[in-house]
Amino acid sequence: MIVILRRFLGLSLLAALVGLGGCATTGGTPGDPLEGYNRAMFGFNEGVDKAVIKPLAGGYKTVMPEFARTGVTNFFANLGDLWIGINNILQGKVGAGVSDFGRFAMNTTVGILGLFDVASNAGLEKHNEDFGQTLGRWGVGSGAFVVLPILGPSSVRDGISLLALDWRGDPLWYVGNIPTRNELVGVRAVDNRANLLDLSRLAEEAALDHYAYVRDAYLQRRRSLIYDGDAPPEPDPAKTSESGESKDRYTSARAETELAPARITTQWGERVITAADEELTPAQEFSEAPAQPVAARPEAAGVSGIVYEPRIPLNYEVLLAVSGEVRDGPARTSLRAR
């Protein structure tokens, strides 16, 4: 069963790579050129999960006591410490790798085949590593985001490493009895799904676009795992053009090619009219420094200063009376008959 599933996943990943090479999309989501395929596969996985996996996980969580489920989770996590330790050493983190091997030895013996996590109480930290993270530490890019059948979100790098080496690093792969191996793989899958029931329900309720939410969460988590929670800041796509060059260069070049506008001064002299792209702070506006000419467009150079002085007509009160209003200072009172 595992061999058949592994081959099926390999063919699916190969089909995704062929689709990636055969189509060139523009204007799509960055890092997700296979969004059409991914959304279709994501919907397929969601259907399988709701029809089969999620009901099994819910029944498993209902029937199994919490301490028993904790023991099952610890058992499979203990088996994973061996491959985690190897990847830590491959990444150059020898101390963490030795700690992982110590965890496996302590939990397997004192913890009764890993059913009890004695190593964590002894101060040996639990790590999370795989060969995809090792490739990331070596500088291999993640490639396009891809959704694998049944297994869910992944990337080209992580999918290849999963099918090529991570499966070989799983101790369950070496169980000689095939029915027993398949049962262990199934129990681990149901146990993992049961541990995520509450989290997945919150994600479904909170996200407007469940696919985009899962995709972004996966990519951010993988990046954090590769750098052990201390990932460098990502480049801002808003400041980068499609060709990869900084947009600041285009901004500065455009500013250099613009013609210098004409300069004018108001007829009063003490108040400066600022250009459209200039803003005065209160300190500048009320400063006692002498006014300086400012930039303006060439059309404004030939415009002479005009002073507007409002004049009150001689028959102002008569006009107010005809309109039905009498003005006394700032107040306004209506004299219209009710």
Secondary structure, DSSP 4 states (H G I P E B T S, - for coil): -HHHHHHHHHHHHHHHHHHHHH---SSS-TT-TTHHHHHHHHHHHHHHIIIIIHHHHHHHHHHS-HHHHHHHHHHHHHHHHHHHHHHHHHTT-HHHHHHHHHHHHHHHHTTTTTTS-HHHHTT-------HHHHHHHTT----SEEEETTTEEEEHHHHHHIIIIITTT-GGGG-S-HHHHHHHHHHHHHHHHHHTHHHHHHHHHH-SSHHHHHHHHHHHHHHHHHTTT-PPPPP-GGGB-TTS-BHHHHHHHHHHHSPPPEEE--SSSSSPPPPTT----HHHHT--SPP--EEE-GGGGGPPP--------TTHHHHHHHHTEEEETTEEEE----
